């Protein structure tokens, strides 16, 4: 997976980068078809203290891209919340694919039983 990391008004430290890489590694483990990940970190001084840090992640996968954004008072909390949202989207997509396969299998089984 290719990582594109951009920051606005945030100094990218090794700890922040390691935290993001650990979270993205978990996402990559959940869905191996991820082509690239675009992570944007932003710090806005003009916002209220509870909403100063924002993090957004766009995962490029086959089909529609997955996107999530969150705004928190702590950068690490924003990163954690965004990865949790993306995990939910991956699970939802995986369950949809699994459900359609089960429907097709059940339908073919039903037609075989009717033929017998």
MIGUKOL-46975 format. One record per atom (N, C-alpha, C): x, y, z. Coordinates in steps of 0.2 Angstrom, whole numbers, plus 5000, padded with zeros to 4 digits. Atoms other than C-alpha are relative to their C-alpha. Layout:
BEGIN
XYZ ...
END
This chain:
BEGIN
500449945000 500050005000 500450065000 499749945001 500650174995 499750055005 500249954995 500550315009 500250074997 499949935001 500350495005 499750045006 500149974993 500450595021 500150084999 499949935000 500150785021 499750035006 500249974994 500050905035 499950084998 500249935000 499351085037 500150035007 499949974993 500051185052 500149955005 499850054995 500651025060 500749984999 499350025001 502450975063 499949925000 500150085000 502550785058 500649985004 499550034996 503550705072 500049924998 499950075001 504150525072 499449965003 500550034996 502850475085 499350004996 500649995003 501450545075 500049954993 499950045006 502050455059 499949935002 500150074998 502250285068 499349995002 500750014998 500550305076 499549994993 500450005006 499750335058 500249934997 499850065003 500750185051 499849945003 500250064996 500250065065 499250004998 500850005002 498350115061 499949984993 500150025007 498550095043 500249934998 499850075001 499449925044 499449965003 500550044998 497949865054 499450004994 500549995005 496749935040 500249964994 499850045005 497849845027 499949935001 500150074998 497749685036 499249984999 500750015001 495849705036 499849994993 500250005007 495749735017 500750004996 499450005004 497249685006 500050034994 500149975006 496549764991 500150085000 499949934999 496949944997 500650024995 499449985005 498050024983 500450065003 499649954997 498550184992 499550045006 500349964994 498050295008 500350075000 499849935000 498050475008 499750035007 500249984993 498050545026 500250085000 499949934999 497850735029 499950025007 500049974993 498250815046 499950075000 500149935000 497650985050 499950035007 500149974994 497751105064 499850074999 500349935001 496651265064 500050035007 500049964994 497051395077 499450045001 500649964999 495451485074 499449975002 500650034997 494251355079 500049995007 500150014993 493551315096 500649945002 499450054998 494851215107 499849934999 500250075000 493751055106 500149984992 500050025007 493851055087 500650034996 499449975004 495651115082 500449954996 499650055004 496450955075 499549964996 500450045005 495650865060 500549954997 499750055003 496150705052 499649974995 500450035005 495550635036 500449954996 499750055004 495950475027 499649984994 500350035006 495550415009 500349944998 499750075002 495850235005 499849994993 500150025007 495950194986 499949935000 500150075001 495150024984 499749994993 500450015006 494349944969 499350025002 500749974999 492650024967 500050075003 500049944997 492150174977 500650015005 499549994995 493550254988 499650005007 500250004993 493350245007 500250075003 499849944998 493350415015 499750015007 500249984994 493250475033 500450065003 499749944997 493550635043 499850015007 500249984993 493550685061 500450065003 499749944997 493850835071 500049995008 500050014993 494450825089 500550055003 499549954997 495450925102 500749975001 499450044999 496850795102 500249974993 499950035006 497750745086 500049925000 500050075000 497950565091 499349975001 500750025000 496150555096 499650004993 500349995006 495650615079 500249954995 499850065005 496750485070 499749945002 500350064998 496050345081 499250004998 500750005002 494250405077 499949994993 500050015007 494550415059 500149934998 499850075002 495350235058 499449965002 500650044998 493850175068 499450004995 500549995005 492650245055 500249964993 499850045007 493650175040 499949925002 500150074999 493650005049 499349984999 500750025001 491750005050 499850004993 500250005008 491650055031 500349934997 499750065003 492849905027 499549945002 500450064997 491749785038 499450004996 500750005003 490149845030 500149984992 499950025007 490849825012 500149925000 499850075000 491549655017 499349955001 500650044999 489849595024 499550004994 500450005006 488949655009 500249954994 499750055005 490049554997 499849935002 500150074998 489849405008 499349985000 500750015000 487949425009 499849984993 500250025007 487849424990 500249934998 499850065002 488849274988 499649945003 500550054997 487749175001 499350004997 500650005003 486249234992 500049964993 499950045007 486849164975 500149935002 500050074998 487349004984 499449975002 500650024998 485748984992 499549994994 500550005006 484749024976 500249934996 499850065004 485748884966 499949945004 500150064996 485548764980 499249985000 500750015000 483648794980 499849974993 500250025007 483548774961 500249924999 499850075000 484448604963 499649965003 500450044996 483348544976 499349994996 500750005003 481748594966 500149954993 499950055006 482548494950 499949935002 500050074997 482748334961 499349985001 
END
